Amino acid sequence: MMEFERINSLKMETEDHYRKRAKSYRTSPEYGKMVSLYPILETSIQDCKDENLVA
């Protein structure tokens, strides 16, 4: 029964919440380091920048 109650308590955050988290992540030092280590990643991110990936 405890497992069932825990599953029911899970909920998704709002889209605005995830947009704020993404913005925070993209401005973090860790993100900058990751992109600098993997140049192809930066190119891929730029290619997808203006895509509407969420329906």
Secondary structure by P-SEA (a helix, b strand, c coil): caaaaaaaacccccaaaaaaaaaaaaacaaaaaaaaacaaaaaaaaaaccccccc
